[in-house]
C-alpha cells in the first residue's frame, strides 16, 4: 500500500499517543494487534520485530519483575511472611509496561517502510527546519547501529571462549555494564566521521535548499490522516470519560 510518508508519521504519532495514555493490558494488547496488522498491510516482515526485540528481552523481563514486585495491590499472589511480594495488580502493571514498549517499538517500525530521505523531505514540507529534520533522521538511523555494535561485541566475546549462557546473571550484568563503553565509543567515532563528511559537503553553506522532488498528498492520504486523528480523538475521549 503506497502512502505518503507524512501519513505514516501521523499514524505513528496516533498509535504512540494511545500507547502512552492506555493503562490496561487489554487495551494495549488490542493496540499492538492493530499495529501488527498495519505493518502487515505495508508489507513489513514481522519477524524483523522479533530480531529487534531479542537483545531487549532481558530488559523487558526485568521491568516486568520490578513492576510486579513494587506495584501495590490487595490481591496477593506471592508473599514472604507478612510481606506481600507479588499481587495481581502488580502483574497487570508489569504487563502494561511491557506491552507499551512493544506497541511503541512496533509503531516505530512504520518508519522503516519508507526511506530516510522521504522522512526528511516530509518534515521539511511540514515547515520543520532542515537541520532539525536531519538530526531526527540521523538519530533514528543510529539506533540500529547501537544494536549492531552490541551484537559485534558479544560475538567477539563468544569467539574468545566465553559462553554467555553459562555466565551467572550477576556477572552478566557487570559484563554488560563494562561493554557499554566500547559500544558508545565506536558509535561516537561513527558520529565524528558523519560530521566530517557533512562538513566536506558544505552542510548549511546556503540558507535555502533545493530538492529533486516534492511529496504530494493524495486523496487516500487525506482520508488516512483524517481517520487516524478522528479515531484517536474518539478513543482518547472514551478512555478519559
Secondary structure, 3 states (H helix, E strand, C coil): CCCCHHHHHHHHHHHHHHHHHCCCHHHHHHHHHHHHHHHHHCCCCCHHHHHHHHCCHHHHHHHHHHHHHHCCCCCEEEEECCEEEEEHHHHHHHHHHHHHHHHHHHHHHHHHHCCHHHHHHHHHHCCCCHHHHHHHHHHHHHHHHHHHHHHHHHHHHHHCCCCHHHCCHHHHHHHHHHHHHHHHHHHHHHHHHHHHHHHHCCCCCCCCCCCCCCCCCCHHHHHHHHHHHHHHHHHHHHHHC
